[in-house]
Amino acid sequence: MSAARLAELLARGLPQGVAARAQALLRVQAALDRALPAALAGHVRVMQLEQRTLALGCDSGAVASRLRHDSATLIEKLEGLGVGVDHLRVSVDPDLLARYAPPVDKPGVPAAALDSLAHLNADIEDGPLKEALTRLLRHHAPRR
């Protein structure tokens, strides 16, 4: 589900002022995403916009430093996109980083199932299904 779709869903159950504020911040985030250099896309989030000061959260100090250095250019681009900003307040928010998820050990395909698939593969005629079964059996063959 996209952020915009989620915002629409939540807006139906929120008081009118809160919903309007959330929609406004989503529009600012969309403008920010267009204004940012490609290397910074996805690493910066709009936190707040009050009194023409835009508060941004970055996932690392390097990104925050680059934003601070290029703040004048970014403000000009945002103004061109219709976002009224005079100042940027940039902070590091490590919670924006994706959490590490260790790989999950999954059990392999049972030997009986592989045997049944091998018999099926031997009995069917050539075609896309046979090619797919051959690849599947090769992928699950015991490692040597």
C-alpha positions as CSV (number, residue, x, y, z in Angstrom):
1,M,0.0,0.0,0.0
2,S,1.4,3.4,-1.0
3,A,1.9,6.2,1.5
4,A,-0.7,8.3,-0.3
5,R,-3.3,5.5,-0.2
6,L,-2.6,4.9,3.5
7,A,-3.0,8.6,4.2
8,E,-6.4,8.5,2.4
9,L,-7.5,5.5,4.4
10,L,-6.4,7.1,7.7
11,A,-7.9,10.5,6.7
12,R,-11.4,9.0,6.7
13,G,-11.2,8.2,10.4
14,L,-9.3,11.4,11.6
15,P,-10.6,14.8,12.6
16,Q,-10.8,17.2,9.6
17,G,-7.8,19.3,10.7
18,V,-5.5,16.4,11.3
19,A,-6.4,14.9,8.0
20,A,-5.8,18.1,6.1
21,R,-2.4,18.5,7.8
22,A,-1.4,15.0,6.9
23,Q,-2.4,15.6,3.3
24,A,-0.4,18.8,3.2
25,L,2.7,17.1,4.6
26,L,2.4,14.3,2.0
27,R,2.3,17.0,-0.7
28,V,5.4,18.6,0.7
29,Q,7.1,15.1,0.8
30,A,6.2,14.6,-2.8
31,A,7.7,18.0,-3.8
32,L,10.8,17.2,-1.7
33,D,11.3,13.9,-3.4
34,R,11.2,15.7,-6.8
35,A,13.6,18.4,-5.6
36,L,16.2,16.1,-4.0
37,P,19.3,14.8,-5.9
38,A,18.8,11.2,-6.9
39,A,21.5,10.1,-4.5
40,L,19.4,11.4,-1.5
41,A,16.1,10.0,-2.7
42,G,14.5,7.8,0.0
43,H,16.9,9.0,2.7
44,V,15.0,12.2,3.8
45,R,11.6,12.6,5.3
46,V,9.5,15.6,6.0
47,M,9.0,15.9,9.7
48,Q,7.2,19.3,10.1
49,L,6.5,22.5,8.2
50,E,5.7,25.5,10.4
51,Q,6.2,29.2,9.8
52,R,8.1,28.6,6.5
53,T,10.7,26.4,8.3
54,L,10.8,22.9,7.0
55,A,12.1,20.2,9.4
56,L,13.7,17.2,7.7
57,G,14.8,13.9,9.2
58,C,17.7,12.1,7.5
59,D,18.8,8.5,8.0
60,S,22.5,9.3,8.3
61,G,24.8,12.1,9.2
62,A,26.3,12.1,5.7
63,V,22.9,12.8,4.2
64,A,22.2,15.5,6.8
65,S,25.5,17.2,6.1
66,R,24.9,17.2,2.3
67,L,21.4,18.7,2.8
68,R,22.8,21.4,5.1
69,H,25.5,22.2,2.5
70,D,22.9,22.3,-0.4
71,S,20.1,24.0,1.6
72,A,19.9,27.2,-0.5
73,T,19.6,25.2,-3.7
74,L,17.0,22.9,-2.2
75,I,15.0,25.9,-0.9
76,E,15.0,27.4,-4.4
77,K,13.8,24.1,-5.9
78,L,11.0,23.7,-3.3
79,E,9.9,27.3,-4.0
80,G,9.7,26.5,-7.7
81,L,7.5,23.5,-6.8
82,G,5.1,25.6,-4.8
83,V,6.4,24.9,-1.3
84,G,6.9,28.1,0.7
85,V,10.1,27.6,2.7
86,D,12.6,30.1,4.0
87,H,14.7,27.8,6.3
88,L,15.6,24.1,6.6
89,R,16.1,22.4,10.0
90,V,17.9,19.1,9.3
91,S,18.3,16.4,11.9
92,V,19.5,12.8,11.9
93,D,16.9,10.2,12.6
94,P,18.4,6.7,12.5
95,D,14.9,5.2,12.8
96,L,14.5,6.0,9.1
97,L,17.0,3.3,8.2
98,A,15.6,0.0,7.3
99,R,16.0,-2.5,10.1
100,Y,18.2,-5.5,9.4
101,A,16.2,-8.7,9.1
102,P,18.3,-11.8,9.3
103,P,17.6,-14.3,6.6
104,V,15.1,-17.0,7.5
105,D,16.1,-20.6,7.3
106,K,13.4,-22.3,5.4
107,P,13.1,-26.1,5.2
108,G,13.8,-27.5,1.7
109,V,11.3,-29.3,-0.5
110,P,10.8,-32.8,1.0
111,A,12.5,-35.7,-0.9
112,A,9.2,-37.4,-1.5
113,A,7.9,-34.3,-3.2
114,L,11.0,-34.0,-5.4
115,D,10.7,-37.6,-6.4
116,S,7.0,-37.1,-7.4
117,L,8.0,-34.0,-9.4
118,A,10.8,-35.9,-11.1
119,H,8.3,-38.7,-12.1
120,L,5.9,-36.1,-13.4
121,N,8.7,-34.4,-15.3
122,A,9.6,-37.7,-17.0
123,D,6.0,-38.4,-18.0
124,I,5.0,-35.1,-19.6
125,E,5.7,-33.9,-23.1
126,D,8.2,-31.1,-23.9
127,G,6.9,-27.6,-23.3
128,P,7.0,-24.7,-20.8
129,L,5.8,-26.8,-17.9
130,K,8.5,-29.4,-18.5
131,E,11.2,-26.7,-18.7
132,A,9.9,-25.2,-15.4
133,L,9.9,-28.5,-13.6
134,T,13.5,-29.2,-14.9
135,R,14.7,-25.9,-13.5
136,L,12.9,-26.5,-10.2
137,L,14.4,-30.0,-9.9
138,R,17.9,-28.6,-10.8
139,H,17.6,-25.8,-8.3
140,H,16.6,-28.3,-5.5
141,A,19.1,-30.9,-6.4
142,P,21.4,-31.9,-3.5
143,R,24.6,-29.8,-3.3
144,R,27.8,-31.7,-3.8
